[in-house]
Amino acid sequence: MAPTPLFVAPAPPLPGPAHTTEAELIVQALESDVRLGLSDAKALELKGIYGLNQIKPPEKPSVSLRLLLLPYLELPGREEEQESFLWGES
């Protein structure tokens, strides 16, 4: 079962899927300008709705998976990486 996302932002009002919509219609829907981009006010508004333009960092593997993979990391000179991987430290 796939994990459910914590937050799903509402889609902007487009006439169809973004990948099949004409660029000009997307620009109009976002109240933007192809030469100037978004106004500061519109950018702040969209940031409030959709959040920052960031990808969530991947989740750390479970402790069980770490223990299973640990023997493959047991190489001389990699003790610090082994500890970090095993205990989930950054």
Helices and strands as residue ranges (DSSP letters): G 18-20, H 23-29, H 40-50, H 63-73, H 79-87
